[in-house]
Amino acid sequence: MHRLVFALGLLLFALQAPAQERRLPVLSANLDALLNFAQLWQWSSEDFEKAYVVKLADPEQQEKPPQFEWVNATKERARFSRKMYSNVDTKLTMFGGSIRLEEAIVEFVNGKAARATVSFYNRGDSGDIEVADFDRILKTIGQNLGQVTKVAPKRQLMSANAALPVTSWMWSAPTGIALLEHNDYQTSKPEFLRLKLAAPNQADWSMGKMAVGVQRMELIKRVTKTPEGDVYIAGVPMVDQGQKGYCVAASCQRLFEYMRIPCDQHEMAKLVSVDAESGANVFDMQKSLSKIDSAFKVTFKALVNPEQYYTAGRKRRVSEKAFIADVKAHIDRGVPLLWGLALGQKPEDPPLPMGGQVSGGHMRLVIGYNTAKNQLLFTDSWGAGHELKRMAMLDAYDVTMGLYSMAPSGF
């Protein structure tokens, strides 16, 4: 059930209560347990649910206020967010309640907690912040991390393929690693302040240790075929864009993370000029992606160009045959496609979620096809239940405004 529906359920509950009790439940979670490395890396998903309260699909069965949600059905990612609901804020804190945060993602590998990313500040959720306040929060977090890890931090060099200037400090202890990152706010506004945590054996590319990147044969191995005729790419990470108009930024993060390129949706929002309320302008987004591909060592290509679509009387100048051929060629090589479309004009399976976006421009990832059923397979950046969805291939062609390949160089 969509998070908006649950929020309305909370409101209805509050209105039905006696006057003196008419208030929404207080949702809060202290995430200091994420800093207890000795305990955290032993947690299974079941242990995690015992420590916090997972959001249930049916609000009426919820005995306690929910504090987090599973981002995917396989319980590989859990998400805390200050804005899980439209009318209820969740109070998220760390360091004994002294620092508030916007979001936290906990990742599980082979059934155990392995990594976590904590967003203390991002402009899309938090709004603008004074530099003095940003400095104060940054210093407070750094001091607390030193006390928790009992080691001194080391300045990290910026990754060679980072698209934004990022300042990083690493605390490396025998039980775990902490990496504090923020954008260069001396020359621009503060954009983000995040903390990455990892078990000692999980300090991979996401912690700034970029290797050679994903290889062509590795991507091909991710292509899965089913007896029913589905051909799809497995292992595309789920990123929930939340309440923001970040479908472009979240889709790009999912694609880059799939290719082991470190860049989250908050960095991407800055790069492609995304507004948290209105989303991205499709023309500005396309121009931005074409400029930043070299920074990520990928090649950007517009397979369906929206500029041609709008200047040609809404005719794509790409035939249905060419559209289907492009989809198949990229999926067969294990390369997802960024898909810009108009929502609500054609049926899809499952249907668009009640209470969510049902019209207007949107971006998804194309991850597969089914020739026997003439279907396009895709995924949305809306969390659990949106990992694999379907639309008739020709319907998908009809609603397409833009289709983009962003693949490793040489593909």
VEXKELUM-298706 format. One line per field, with one value per residue (C-alpha): z, y, x; residue in three letters. Coordinates in steps of 0.2 Angstrom, whole numbers, padded with zeros to 4 digits. Last residue first. Layout:
N
z	(Z, ...) .
y	(Y, ...) .
x	(X, ...) .
r	(ALA, ...) .
! end
This chain:
411
z	(-0126, -0127, -0113, -0100, -0104, -0103, -0116, -0116, -0122, -0122, -0124, -0124, -0122, -0139, -0138, -0121, -0129, -0143, -0130, -0119, -0102, -0087, -0070, -0060, -0045, -0041, -0026, -0014, -0017, -0029, -0041, -0055, -0064, -0082, -0093, -0111, -0117, -0134, -0125, -0134, -0136, -0118, -0113, -0100, -0089, -0095, -0081, -0076, -0079, -0077, -0086, -0081, -0074, -0060, -0047, -0031, -0020, -0028, -0036, -0055, -0061, -0059, -0074, -0085, -0095, -0106, -0104, -0086, -0086, -0100, -0103, -0101, -0101, -0095, -0102, -0093, -0100, -0098, -0116, -0121, -0113, -0124, -0140, -0136, -0131, -0147, -0158, -0150, -0154, -0171, -0176, -0168, -0179, -0173, -0180, -0163, -0170, -0157, -0170, -0176, -0165, -0149, -0153, -0161, -0145, -0135, -0143, -0144, -0143, -0135, -0131, -0116, -0116, -0098, -0090, -0076, -0079, -0098, -0096, -0088, -0103, -0112, -0095, -0093, -0110, -0108, -0091, -0097, -0111, -0100, -0087, -0070, -0055, -0050, -0031, -0028, -0043, -0054, -0063, -0070, -0060, -0044, -0044, -0048, -0032, -0022, -0031, -0027, -0036, -0035, -0051, -0049, -0065, -0055, -0044, -0060, -0066, -0049, -0046, -0063, -0059, -0043, -0051, -0065, -0053, -0041, -0039, -0021, -0009, -0008, -0023, -0017, -0024, -0029, -0036, -0053, -0049, -0063, -0081, -0090, -0103, -0100, -0111, -0099, -0097, -0089, -0095, -0084, -0090, -0076, -0084, -0099, -0086, -0080, -0097, -0101, -0085, -0071, -0064, -0064, -0046, -0036, -0018, -0014, -0001, -0014, -0023, -0010, 0009, 0012, 0021, 0036, 0038, 0030, 0035, 0023, 0031, 0021, 0020, 0004, -0006, 0003, -0009, -0020, -0020, -0002, -0002, -0009, -0008, 0008, 0013, 0029, 0027, 0042, 0042, 0053, 0067, 0065, 0064, 0049, 0051, 0033, 0028, 0012, 0002, -0014, -0030, -0041, -0056, -0046, -0059, -0052, -0034, -0023, -0011, 0006, 0022, 0036, 0052, 0070, 0078, 0094, 0082, 0093, 0100, 0083, 0075, 0088, 0084, 0065, 0067, 0078, 0065, 0051, 0060, 0065, 0047, 0040, 0052, 0048, 0029, 0031, 0025, 0010, 0009, 0019, 0007, -0009, -0001, 0007, 0025, 0038, 0024, 0032, 0021, 0028, 0023, 0028, 0038, 0036, 0025, 0011, 0010, 0019, 0015, 0028, 0020, 0031, 0028, 0033, 0049, 0066, 0077, 0096, 0099, 0108, 0093, 0080, 0076, 0065, 0069, 0057, 0050, 0047, 0033, 0017, 0024, 0023, 0025, 0039, 0030, 0036, 0022, 0023, 0009, 0005, 0011, -0004, -0007, -0010, -0001, 0016, 0026, 0042, 0058, 0059, 0073, 0084, 0083, 0064, 0058, 0053, 0042, 0031, 0021, 0037, 0040, 0050, 0068, 0074, 0084, 0081, 0062, 0062, 0070, 0057, 0043, 0050, 0062, 0065, 0056, 0067, 0084, 0083, 0072, 0086, 0075, 0066, 0084, 0086, 0074, 0086, 0078, 0079, 0074, 0085, 0082, 0075, 0087, 0093, 0110, 0120, 0106, 0108, 0093, 0076, 0069, 0074, 0067, 0050, 0050, 0053, 0039, 0027, 0031, 0027, 0010, 0006, 0010, -0004, 0000) .
y	(-0005, 0004, 0016, 0010, 0012, 0027, 0023, 0035, 0034, 0050, 0054, 0037, 0035, 0027, 0016, 0009, 0005, -0004, -0015, -0018, -0013, -0022, -0020, -0027, -0019, -0008, -0018, -0011, 0006, 0020, 0022, 0012, -0003, -0009, -0024, -0020, -0033, -0041, -0057, -0069, -0055, -0052, -0037, -0031, -0018, -0001, 0011, 0024, 0043, 0053, 0066, 0069, 0058, 0045, 0050, 0041, 0040, 0024, 0015, 0014, -0002, -0018, -0021, -0006, 0002, 0017, 0036, 0037, 0043, 0052, 0044, 0046, 0029, 0027, 0011, -0004, -0012, -0031, -0034, -0043, -0028, -0016, -0025, -0029, -0011, -0004, -0017, -0013, 0006, 0003, -0008, 0005, 0018, 0033, 0050, 0052, 0061, 0073, 0087, 0085, 0098, 0090, 0072, 0078, 0088, 0072, 0062, 0043, 0033, 0048, 0042, 0044, 0035, 0031, 0036, 0045, 0062, 0059, 0056, 0073, 0084, 0073, 0070, 0089, 0092, 0078, 0084, 0102, 0096, 0084, 0098, 0089, 0087, 0100, 0100, 0094, 0103, 0094, 0103, 0087, 0089, 0095, 0081, 0069, 0073, 0071, 0055, 0047, 0045, 0031, 0021, 0003, -0001, -0005, 0010, 0021, 0015, 0016, 0033, 0039, 0032, 0042, 0058, 0057, 0052, 0065, 0075, 0072, 0062, 0048, 0044, 0026, 0018, -0001, -0009, -0017, -0035, -0044, -0038, -0045, -0058, -0064, -0078, -0088, -0101, -0087, -0078, -0068, -0055, -0052, -0063, -0050, -0036, -0046, -0050, -0031, -0027, -0016, -0003, -0004, -0001, 0013, 0013, 0028, 0019, 0014, 0005, -0008, -0006, -0022, -0033, -0021, -0019, -0002, 0015, 0030, 0046, 0060, 0079, 0086, 0102, 0116, 0131, 0135, 0139, 0135, 0122, 0108, 0094, 0083, 0066, 0057, 0039, 0027, 0010, -0005, -0017, -0014, 0005, 0016, 0034, 0042, 0060, 0065, 0082, 0080, 0090, 0084, 0072, 0060, 0048, 0050, 0048, 0063, 0060, 0055, 0065, 0053, 0052, 0049, 0033, 0029, 0024, 0032, 0046, 0051, 0049, 0061, 0075, 0073, 0074, 0090, 0097, 0094, 0101, 0117, 0120, 0117, 0130, 0143, 0139, 0144, 0130, 0129, 0116, 0100, 0087, 0092, 0102, 0086, 0085, 0072, 0058, 0041, 0027, 0010, -0006, -0024, -0030, -0049, -0060, -0063, -0044, -0032, -0013, 0000, 0016, 0032, 0048, 0066, 0067, 0075, 0077, 0078, 0063, 0053, 0053, 0050, 0056, 0053, 0062, 0055, 0069, 0066, 0074, 0067, 0051, 0044, 0061, 0060, 0044, 0027, 0014, -0004, -0013, -0031, -0036, -0047, -0036, -0020, -0004, -0011, 0002, 0011, 0018, 0012, 0017, 0002, -0011, -0009, -0022, -0008, 0000, -0016, -0017, -0016, -0003, -0011, -0007, -0006, -0017, -0032, -0028, -0027, -0044, -0052, -0043, -0051, -0042, -0047, -0032, -0021, -0028, -0026, -0010, -0001, 0015, 0009, 0007, 0026, 0027, 0035, 0033, 0043, 0044, 0053, 0047, 0061, 0071, 0070, 0063, 0077, 0078, 0059, 0049, 0047, 0062, 0054, 0037, 0046, 0055, 0039, 0031, 0046, 0043, 0025, 0029, 0042, 0028, 0017, 0000) .
x	(0149, 0166, 0164, 0152, 0134, 0122, 0108, 0093, 0075, 0064, 0046, 0039, 0020, 0017, 0032, 0026, 0009, 0018, 0027, 0012, 0017, 0025, 0033, 0048, 0055, 0040, 0033, 0046, 0052, 0046, 0061, 0051, 0056, 0053, 0048, 0041, 0029, 0025, 0019, 0030, 0044, 0045, 0056, 0068, 0076, 0069, 0072, 0059, 0057, 0041, 0031, 0013, 0000, -0003, 0009, 0004, -0011, -0017, -0002, -0001, -0008, 0003, 0004, 0002, -0012, -0009, -0010, -0007, 0011, 0020, 0037, 0056, 0065, 0083, 0089, 0097, 0112, 0114, 0120, 0103, 0094, 0104, 0100, 0082, 0077, 0086, 0077, 0060, 0062, 0069, 0054, 0042, 0050, 0060, 0055, 0046, 0031, 0024, 0022, 0040, 0048, 0041, 0048, 0064, 0068, 0063, 0076, 0073, 0090, 0099, 0116, 0128, 0144, 0152, 0168, 0158, 0166, 0164, 0145, 0143, 0139, 0127, 0118, 0116, 0109, 0096, 0091, 0089, 0078, 0067, 0065, 0068, 0057, 0044, 0046, 0063, 0070, 0082, 0096, 0105, 0121, 0113, 0100, 0113, 0123, 0107, 0102, 0118, 0135, 0148, 0149, 0147, 0138, 0122, 0126, 0126, 0109, 0101, 0108, 0102, 0084, 0085, 0090, 0077, 0063, 0068, 0052, 0053, 0041, 0053, 0065, 0066, 0082, 0081, 0097, 0097, 0102, 0093, 0092, 0077, 0072, 0054, 0048, 0037, 0052, 0062, 0078, 0090, 0103, 0115, 0129, 0129, 0134, 0149, 0154, 0155, 0165, 0160, 0172, 0191, 0192, 0185, 0189, 0178, 0167, 0155, 0169, 0171, 0173, 0162, 0175, 0178, 0159, 0153, 0146, 0144, 0139, 0131, 0132, 0123, 0121, 0129, 0129, 0143, 0162, 0165, 0152, 0163, 0151, 0150, 0157, 0160, 0166, 0165, 0173, 0171, 0177, 0195, 0193, 0195, 0188, 0188, 0186, 0179, 0177, 0168, 0170, 0156, 0157, 0168, 0177, 0194, 0188, 0192, 0207, 0203, 0207, 0211, 0201, 0208, 0203, 0192, 0177, 0164, 0173, 0181, 0163, 0156, 0169, 0166, 0147, 0149, 0161, 0149, 0134, 0143, 0149, 0132, 0125, 0138, 0135, 0117, 0105, 0094, 0080, 0081, 0073, 0081, 0095, 0102, 0108, 0111, 0110, 0115, 0121, 0123, 0133, 0134, 0119, 0118, 0108, 0121, 0122, 0110, 0110, 0104, 0098, 0096, 0086, 0084, 0095, 0094, 0110, 0110, 0099, 0112, 0123, 0110, 0092, 0077, 0061, 0048, 0037, 0018, 0008, 0015, 0022, 0040, 0047, 0060, 0065, 0072, 0075, 0079, 0088, 0091, 0073, 0069, 0054, 0063, 0064, 0059, 0051, 0056, 0049, 0032, 0020, 0016, 0002, 0001, -0013, -0024, -0010, -0010, 0006, 0016, 0029, 0044, 0046, 0064, 0076, 0065, 0064, 0083, 0085, 0074, 0084, 0099, 0111, 0129, 0136, 0127, 0132, 0151, 0148, 0138, 0137, 0121, 0113, 0114, 0099, 0087, 0069, 0054, 0036, 0024, 0006, -0005, -0016, -0034, -0032, -0041, -0054, -0058, -0051, -0060, -0050, -0033, -0037, -0042, -0026, -0016, -0025, -0022, -0003, -0005, -0013, 0001, 0014, 0007, 0000) .
r	(PHE, GLY, SER, PRO, ALA, MET, SER, TYR, LEU, GLY, MET, THR, VAL, ASP, TYR, ALA, ASP, LEU, MET, ALA, MET, ARG, LYS, LEU, GLU, HIS, GLY, ALA, GLY, TRP, SER, ASP, THR, PHE, LEU, LEU, GLN, ASN, LYS, ALA, THR, ASN, TYR, GLY, ILE, VAL, LEU, ARG, MET, HIS, GLY, GLY, SER, VAL, GLN, GLY, GLY, MET, PRO, LEU, PRO, PRO, ASP, GLU, PRO, LYS, GLN, GLY, LEU, ALA, LEU, GLY, TRP, LEU, LEU, PRO, VAL, GLY, ARG, ASP, ILE, HIS, ALA, LYS, VAL, ASP, ALA, ILE, PHE, ALA, LYS, GLU, SER, VAL, ARG, ARG, LYS, ARG, GLY, ALA, THR, TYR, TYR, GLN, GLU, PRO, ASN, VAL, LEU, ALA, LYS, PHE, THR, VAL, LYS, PHE, ALA, SER, ASP, ILE, LYS, SER, LEU, SER, LYS, GLN, MET, ASP, PHE, VAL, ASN, ALA, GLY, SER, GLU, ALA, ASP, VAL, SER, VAL, LEU, LYS, ALA, MET, GLU, HIS, GLN, ASP, CYS, PRO, ILE, ARG, MET, TYR, GLU, PHE, LEU, ARG, GLN, CYS, SER, ALA, ALA, VAL, CYS, TYR, GLY, LYS, GLN, GLY, GLN, ASP, VAL, MET, PRO, VAL, GLY, ALA, ILE, TYR, VAL, ASP, GLY, GLU, PRO, THR, LYS, THR, VAL, ARG, LYS, ILE, LEU, GLU, MET, ARG, GLN, VAL, GLY, VAL, ALA, MET, LYS, GLY, MET, SER, TRP, ASP, ALA, GLN, ASN, PRO, ALA, ALA, LEU, LYS, LEU, ARG, LEU, PHE, GLU, PRO, LYS, SER, THR, GLN, TYR, ASP, ASN, HIS, GLU, LEU, LEU, ALA, ILE, GLY, THR, PRO, ALA, SER, TRP, MET, TRP, SER, THR, VAL, PRO, LEU, ALA, ALA, ASN, ALA, SER, MET, LEU, GLN, ARG, LYS, PRO, ALA, VAL, LYS, THR, VAL, GLN, GLY, LEU, ASN, GLN, GLY, ILE, THR, LYS, LEU, ILE, ARG, ASP, PHE, ASP, ALA, VAL, GLU, ILE, ASP, GLY, SER, ASP, GLY, ARG, ASN, TYR, PHE, SER, VAL, THR, ALA, ARG, ALA, ALA, LYS, GLY, ASN, VAL, PHE, GLU, VAL, ILE, ALA, GLU, GLU, LEU, ARG, ILE, SER, GLY, GLY, PHE, MET, THR, LEU, LYS, THR, ASP, VAL, ASN, SER, TYR, MET, LYS, ARG, SER, PHE, ARG, ALA, ARG, GLU, LYS, THR, ALA, ASN, VAL, TRP, GLU, PHE, GLN, PRO, PRO, LYS, GLU, GLN, GLN, GLU, PRO, ASP, ALA, LEU, LYS, VAL, VAL, TYR, ALA, LYS, GLU, PHE, ASP, GLU, SER, SER, TRP, GLN, TRP, LEU, GLN, ALA, PHE, ASN, LEU, LEU, ALA, ASP, LEU, ASN, ALA, SER, LEU, VAL, PRO, LEU, ARG, ARG, GLU, GLN, ALA, PRO, ALA, GLN, LEU, ALA, PHE, LEU, LEU, LEU, GLY, LEU, ALA, PHE, VAL, LEU, ARG, HIS, MET) .
! end
